[in-house]
Amino acid sequence: MKILVLNSGSSSLKYQLMNMDDESIMAKGNFERIGSDNSFLTHKVNGEKFKYEHRAKNHEEAINFVLEQLMDKEHGVISSLDDIHAIGHRMVHGGEKFKSSVLITEDVIRAVEECIPLAPIHNPAGLSGIKACMKSMPGKPMVAVFDTAFHQTIPKERYLYPIPYEYYEKYGVRKYGFHGTSHRYVSKRIAKLLNKDVEDLKIISCHLGQGASICAIQNGKSADTSMGLTPVAGIAMGTRSGDLDPSIVTFIMEKENLTPEQMNTILNKKSGLLALSGISEDNRDIEDAASQGNERAISALEEYAYIIAQYIGRYVATMNGVDVITFEGGVGERGPLTREQVCNYLGYLGLELDLEANNVKAVEREISKPESKVKVWIVPTDEELMIAKDTLELTK
C-alpha cells in the first residue's frame, strides 16, 4: 500500500510517497513560496532531483502539481491516483482534544479549527493541506497525526502553570509539548535497537535542530517535555529564546515600547543561538567561528550544551533514573561537538562517551563506551514513517 505524507506550512508543502510494503520512499519533495509569483517545487525520485518553477496560488494548486509529477510518464512513480491508498497529514496542535492520530472527519476539522488560537500559524496551514486534498482527491481516506498527541500522557501536576487557574479553564493555557511524533518514533526505535520492551526503558530523547525539545519517556509514554504552550519554551534554539524569567518580556516591552507582536518576533526570530553568538542561528556557522577563537561563539555553544544537560538532569529526577539518552534532529544527528559538550556534564550518571564513536554525522549508532552505565545513541528520526504507519493502521 502506498501512503502520501504531507507536511503543510504557511507557504510550503513537504511530501513523501511511501510504499508501506517495505517502508521505502518512492518520491519526496518540497513546494516552496506557495502564494508568491516565484514559487517552485523540488522533486526527488531515485536519487535524481528535479526543480520546477511553477506558480501556485494556494495549497490546492501546489498539491495538484505535485500529483502531476508523481504520475509523470518519464519520472513518475504511480500510474494514477488510485495507487495512493491514503494520505497522512502532520498537524502541529491538537490541544487536549486529541490523544492519538485520528481519521479526518468534519468533526475533526472543526476541532482542529478550535485549536487555531494555540497555533495560529501552523494549524491553518495544516487545514489548508487537508482541504486541498479533499478537492484534489475526493473520498480518499486521510489521517491527522498531531505533534502534541504523544504528550497527552503528561500528568496534570506537570503540565499546569502556576498562574491563575482561570487562564487554563478559559484559554487552555498549559504545557502541551511538541515534536511528539519524533519522540515517539525514537522511543520505539531505540527499544528495538536495544532488544527491549519500550515499557521497560527510561529514555531521555533530545530532538535538537532549529526547533529543539527534550522529552522524558517512561513506560513508552511521555512523562514530561521541555516545550510548553508554544514551541518557544524549553532550551535555547536557533532563533527561539527558550525559557526566560517571564518579567524580562514585560520589562523589555515597556523599555522599548513594543507591541505583543513585536515582542513575539523577538522571542521567536531574533533570540536563541543567533542572539547569543551574534553570528548565525546555524550551529555549523557558530562552530566554525568558535574554532577561530570567537569568544561569543564559544560561549554560545557552551551555554547551549549546559541548558540541554540541565534538562536531562531534570528528567533523570522525573523518572528516578535513565537507561538511555538519544540524540536526533539536524543538530542531534550531525553535531558531534554538541553531543560531546552535553555528555561532559553527565559523568555523575556514570555516563562515558566514546569520542571516536561520537565523531560521526547522521549515522545510527551507540556512542557510549561498553562500560557506560547510561547508554547514549544517535537515532536519526523519521517522523514521516511514523505518520505513514499511523495512516496505514487507521485506514487499512
C-alpha positions, 0 to 999 in steps of 0.5 A: 500500500502506498501512503502520501505524507504531507507536511503543510506550512504557511507557504510550503508543502513537504511530501513523501510517497511511501510504499508501506510494503517495505517502508521505502520512499518512492518520491519526496519533495518540497513546494516552496513560496506557495502564494508568491509569483516565484514559487517552485517545487523540488522533486526527488525520485531515485536519487535524481532531483528535479526543480520546477518553477511553477506558480501556485496560488494556494495549497490546492494548486501546489498539491495538484502539481505535485500529483502531476509529477508523481504520475509523470510518464518519464519520472513518475512513480504511480500510474494514477491516483488510485495507487495512493491508498491514503494520505497522512497529514502532520498537524502541529496542535491538537490541544487536549482534544486529541490523544492519538492520530485520528481519521479526518472527519468534519468533526475533526476539522472543526476541532482542529479549527478550535485549536487555531488560537494555540497555533495560529500559524501552523494549524491553518496551514495544516487545514489548508493541506487537508482541504486541498486534498479533499478537492484534489482527491475526493473520498480518499481516506486521510489521517491527522497525526498531531505533534502534541498527541504523544504528550497527552500522557503528561500528568496534570501536576506537570503540565499546569502553570502556576498562574491563575487557574482561570487562564487554563479553564478559559484559554487552555493555557498549559504545557502541551509539548511538541515534536511528539511524533519524533519522540515517539518514533525514537522511543520505539526505535531505540527499544528495538535497537536495544532488544527491549520492551519500550515499557521497560526503558527510561529514555531521555530523547533530545530532538535538537535542530532549529526547533529543539525539545527534550522529552522524558519517556517512561513506560513508552509514554511521555512523562514530561517535555521541555516545550510548553504552550508554544514551541518557544519554551524549553532550551535555547534554539536557533532563533527561539529564546527558550525559557526566560524569567517571564518579567524580562518580556514585560520589562523589555516591552515597556523599555522599548515600547513594543507591541505583543507582536513585536515582542513575539518576533523577538522571542521567536526570530531574533533570540536563541543561538543567533542572539547569543553568538551574534553570528548565525542561528546555524550551529555549523556557522557558530562552530566554525567561528568558535574554532577561530577563537570567537569568544561569543561563539564559544560561549554560545555553544557552551551555554547551549550544551549546559541548558540541554544537560540541565534538562536531562538532569531534570528528567533523570529526577522525573523518572528516578533514573535513565537507561538511555539518552538519544540524540536526533534532529539536524543538530542531534544527528550531525553535531558531534561537538554538541553531543560531546559538550552535553555528555561532559556534564553527565559523568555523575550518571556514570555516563562515558562517551566514546569520542571516536564513536561520537565523531560521526554525522547522521549515522545510527549508532551507540556512542557510549563506551561498553562500560557506560552505565547510561547508554547514549545513541544517535537515532536519526528520526523519521517522523514521516514513517511514523505518520505513514504507519499511523495512516496505514493502521487507521485506514487499512 
